[in-house]
Amino acid sequence: MTKKLSSARLVVSARLTTLAQTAFATVIALNLCVNPSLAGDPFRNREPHQIGDQTEAAFKAIFQQGNYPAAERYLDQALSKEPNEPLAYAIKASLAYGNKDWAKLDTYSQKTLETGQKLISTDPLRGNLYTAVGHFLEGAVVISREGTVNGVPQVFSQLRQVYEYLDKAEAISANDPELNLIKGYMDLLLAVNLPFASPDQAIGRLEQNAAPRYLVDRGIALAYRDLKRYSQALEYVNRAIKSTSDNPEIYYLKAQILKELGQKQKSQQMFQEAIANFDKALTKKSQLPGDLVKQIEGERKNAVSLNNPR
């Protein structure tokens, strides 16, 4: 654990915001069990665990469909009908972070932590996992309030607790797909920013034990994009598209990768394919956050200028 904390310390001041932003969008999606006949578990094919119907619907709306307004509607229902479901609070926190709503981020981070801690006595794996996520979210609250420079010293204690509870969860079930999805994403985000760390080990964790597969493929595509291994990134984003073809964010990711390939290979064809994928993402801009739409439009404009240099 000491080694993990040392590695985190090296990058936290420069990368914690990126870590939070990416991880919240994908990593903070968790659930667990009682009655298999009522289960809707996106992580486990065997011995599925139960989550509330509204929370499950919100999960699918975001990660399968990229439909944020629908997710918000489902989450509003989940908070009233499924108040003990940590996934609902964690997703609400992630949306608040994306919207720069720091008050709501604080509120839902605390709720995630509280519900995670309550679960430890009855569901140790999930309870420890959510407690780790709650501490992670609270670290983001500190950064949002104090800024990177002033907030980093306070965040170290949060990071220590994140890894402490992740280690406890791993001791319970090291091959659990939900645990490996979250740890895999965190490890990748650190590895792609550390010159001596091995991203291949983190990718292996995702490949071997994490689920659902479409989030595994998406996470690996993101990692290869950040590592500038664009051909491999393209392979994995295409895999993700096969299973989540309705999600506009996947086409946005593919467009980013194609644009980088176009620059690397000086290929107009790649630029044209990138623009086509930006356009495909924007066909569903009504279901995406406004800031994200502006970002996609700006990157599309840049791809057009690269494709038509003066």
C-alpha positions in Angstrom: 0.0 0.0 0.0 2.9 2.4 0.7 4.1 2.0 -2.9 0.6 2.8 -4.2 0.5 6.0 -2.0 3.9 7.0 -3.2 2.9 6.7 -6.8 -0.3 8.6 -6.2 1.7 11.4 -4.4 3.8 11.8 -7.5 0.9 12.6 -9.8 -1.9 13.8 -7.6 -1.0 17.5 -7.8 -1.1 17.5 -11.6 -3.7 14.8 -12.3 -6.2 14.4 -9.5 -8.8 16.5 -11.3 -8.4 14.3 -14.4 -8.5 11.2 -12.4 -11.8 12.3 -10.7 -13.4 13.5 -13.9 -12.7 10.2 -15.8 -13.2 7.9 -13.0 -16.6 9.4 -11.9 -17.9 9.0 -15.5 -17.2 5.3 -15.5 -15.7 3.9 -12.4 -18.3 4.9 -9.8 -20.9 2.4 -11.0 -21.4 -0.3 -8.3 -24.1 -2.6 -6.9 -24.9 -5.7 -4.8 -27.1 -8.6 -3.7 -30.0 -10.2 -1.9 -32.5 -12.0 -4.1 -31.2 -13.3 -7.5 -34.7 -13.4 -8.9 -34.9 -9.6 -8.6 -31.4 -9.0 -9.7 -30.2 -6.7 -12.4 -26.4 -6.9 -12.1 -24.4 -5.4 -14.9 -21.1 -6.8 -13.5 -21.7 -10.5 -12.7 -23.1 -13.3 -14.8 -23.1 -15.8 -12.0 -24.6 -15.1 -8.5 -26.0 -11.8 -9.6 -26.6 -9.1 -7.0 -29.6 -6.9 -6.7 -29.8 -3.2 -7.2 -33.0 -1.0 -7.4 -34.8 -0.9 -10.7 -34.5 2.9 -11.0 -30.8 2.9 -10.2 -30.1 0.2 -12.7 -32.1 2.2 -15.3 -29.9 5.2 -14.6 -26.8 3.1 -14.9 -27.8 1.9 -18.3 -29.0 5.3 -19.5 -25.5 6.8 -18.9 -23.1 3.9 -19.7 -25.0 2.1 -22.5 -27.0 5.0 -24.0 -25.1 8.2 -23.0 -28.5 9.7 -22.2 -28.0 12.1 -19.3 -31.5 13.6 -19.0 -33.0 10.1 -18.8 -30.4 9.2 -16.2 -31.3 12.2 -14.1 -35.0 11.3 -14.2 -34.3 7.8 -13.1 -32.0 9.0 -10.3 -34.6 11.3 -8.9 -36.9 8.3 -8.6 -34.1 6.2 -7.2 -33.3 8.7 -4.4 -36.9 8.4 -3.1 -37.6 4.7 -3.8 -34.1 3.3 -3.2 -32.5 5.5 -0.6 -30.1 2.8 0.6 -28.5 2.2 -2.8 -25.0 3.8 -2.9 -24.8 3.6 -6.7 -27.5 6.3 -7.0 -25.6 8.7 -4.8 -22.3 8.0 -6.5 -23.7 8.7 -9.9 -25.4 11.9 -8.6 -22.0 13.0 -7.3 -20.4 12.3 -10.7 -23.0 14.4 -12.5 -22.6 17.2 -10.0 -18.8 17.1 -10.6 -19.4 17.3 -14.4 -21.8 20.3 -13.8 -19.3 22.0 -11.4 -22.0 22.0 -8.8 -19.7 21.7 -5.7 -22.5 21.9 -3.2 -24.3 18.8 -4.6 -20.9 17.1 -5.1 -20.3 17.5 -1.3 -23.8 16.3 -0.5 -23.7 13.1 -2.6 -20.1 12.3 -1.8 -21.1 12.2 1.9 -24.2 10.0 1.1 -22.0 7.6 -0.9 -19.6 7.3 2.0 -22.4 6.9 4.6 -24.2 4.2 2.6 -21.0 2.4 1.9 -20.0 2.3 5.5 -23.5 1.0 6.5 -23.1 -1.9 4.0 -19.8 -3.2 5.5 -21.6 -5.2 8.2 -23.9 -7.0 5.8 -22.1 -6.9 2.5 -18.3 -6.5 3.2 -17.2 -6.5 -0.4 -19.6 -3.8 -1.6 -19.5 -1.9 1.6 -15.7 -1.6 1.5 -15.8 -0.8 -2.2 -18.3 2.0 -1.8 -16.5 3.4 1.3 -13.4 3.7 -0.9 -15.4 5.5 -3.6 -16.9 7.8 -1.0 -13.4 8.8 0.2 -12.3 9.3 -3.3 -15.3 11.6 -4.0 -14.6 13.6 -0.8 -11.0 14.1 -2.1 -12.5 15.7 -5.2 -14.6 18.0 -2.9 -11.5 19.2 -1.2 -9.8 19.9 -4.5 -12.9 21.8 -5.8 -12.9 24.0 -2.7 -9.2 24.5 -2.0 -7.6 24.2 -5.5 -4.9 21.8 -6.4 -2.0 23.4 -4.6 -3.8 23.9 -1.2 -5.9 20.8 -1.4 -3.3 18.2 -2.2 -2.0 17.8 1.4 -5.5 17.2 2.7 -6.2 14.7 -0.2 -3.3 12.4 0.8 -5.3 11.2 3.8 -8.3 10.5 1.6 -6.1 8.6 -0.9 -4.8 6.5 2.0 -8.3 5.5 2.9 -9.3 4.8 -0.6 -6.5 2.2 -1.0 -7.1 0.9 2.5 -10.8 0.0 1.7 -10.0 -1.2 -1.8 -7.4 -3.6 -0.3 -10.1 -4.8 2.2 -12.5 -5.5 -0.7 -9.8 -7.3 -2.7 -9.1 -9.5 0.3 -12.7 -10.6 0.2 -12.9 -11.4 -3.5 -9.8 -10.6 -5.6 -11.4 -11.6 -8.8 -14.7 -9.8 -8.4 -15.6 -8.0 -11.7 -17.0 -4.9 -10.1 -13.9 -4.4 -7.9 -11.6 -5.0 -10.8 -13.4 -2.5 -13.0 -12.9 0.2 -10.4 -9.3 -0.7 -9.5 -8.5 -1.2 -13.1 -9.6 2.3 -14.1 -7.8 3.9 -11.1 -4.6 1.9 -11.9 -4.7 2.9 -15.5 -5.1 6.6 -14.7 -2.1 6.5 -12.6 -0.1 4.3 -14.9 -0.5 6.5 -18.0 1.0 9.4 -16.0 3.9 7.6 -14.4 7.0 7.0 -16.5 8.0 3.9 -14.5 4.5 2.4 -13.9 3.2 -0.4 -16.1 -0.1 0.3 -17.8 -0.1 -3.2 -19.2 -0.6 -4.6 -15.7 -3.6 -2.4 -15.2 -5.0 -3.3 -18.7 -4.5 -6.9 -17.7 -6.6 -6.5 -14.6 -9.4 -5.1 -16.7 -9.1 -7.7 -19.4 -9.1 -10.7 -17.1 -11.5 -10.0 -14.3 -13.5 -6.8 -14.9 -17.1 -6.3 -16.2 -19.2 -5.2 -18.0 -17.3 -5.7 -21.1 -18.3 -2.5 -22.8 -16.8 -0.5 -20.0 -13.7 -2.6 -20.0 -13.2 -1.9 -23.8 -14.0 1.7 -23.3 -11.5 2.1 -20.4 -8.7 0.3 -22.4 -9.4 2.5 -25.4 -9.1 5.6 -23.2 -5.8 4.3 -21.8 -4.3 3.5 -25.2 -5.4 7.0 -26.4 -3.6 8.6 -23.5 -0.6 6.4 -24.1 -0.6 7.5 -27.8 -1.0 3.9 -28.9 -3.8 4.9 -31.3 -4.1 1.8 -33.4 -4.8 -0.3 -30.2 -7.1 2.4 -29.0 -9.1 2.2 -32.2 -9.4 -1.6 -31.9 -10.9 -1.3 -28.4 -13.2 1.6 -29.2 -14.6 -0.4 -32.1 -15.3 -3.3 -29.7 -17.1 -0.9 -27.4 -19.2 0.4 -30.3 -20.4 -3.1 -31.1 -22.0 -3.4 -27.6 -23.1 0.2 -27.0 -23.8 1.5 -30.5 -26.4 3.9 -29.2 -24.0 5.8 -27.0 -22.8 9.1 -28.6 -19.9 9.3 -26.2 -18.3 6.2 -27.8 -18.4 7.9 -31.2 -16.8 11.0 -29.7 -14.0 8.8 -28.3 -13.5 7.2 -31.7 -13.4 10.6 -33.4 -10.6 11.7 -31.0 -8.6 8.6 -31.7 -9.0 9.0 -35.5 -8.0 12.6 -35.4 -4.8 11.7 -33.6 -4.2 9.0 -36.1 -4.8 11.5 -38.9 -2.2 13.8 -37.5 0.3 11.0 -36.9 -0.1 9.5 -40.4 -0.9 12.8 -42.2 -4.0 11.1 -43.5 -7.0 13.1 -44.9 -9.0 9.9 -44.8 -8.5 9.6 -41.1 -9.5 13.2 -40.6 -12.7 12.7 -42.6 -13.5 9.6 -40.6 -12.9 11.5 -37.4 -15.3 14.3 -38.6 -17.9 11.8 -39.4 -17.7 10.3 -35.9 -17.9 13.8 -34.3 -21.0 14.3 -36.4 -22.5 11.0 -35.3 -21.9 11.9 -31.7 -23.6 15.3 -32.2 -26.7 13.8 -33.7 -27.6 13.0 -30.1 -26.4 16.2 -28.5 -29.8 16.8 -26.9 -29.0 13.9 -24.5 -25.5 15.1 -23.6 -24.4 17.8 -21.1 -24.1 21.2 -22.7 -20.4 21.6 -21.8 -19.6 18.3 -23.4 -21.4 19.3 -26.6 -19.4 22.5 -26.8 -16.2 20.4 -26.3 -17.2 18.0 -29.1 -18.0 20.9 -31.4 -14.7 22.6 -30.7 -12.7 19.4 -31.4 -14.7 18.8 -34.6 -13.9 22.3 -35.8 -10.2 21.6 -35.1 -10.4 18.4 -37.1 -11.9 20.3 -40.0 -9.1 22.8 -40.0 -6.5 20.1 -39.9 -8.2 18.4 -42.8 -8.3 21.6 -44.8 -5.0 23.5 -44.0 -4.6 26.9 -45.7 
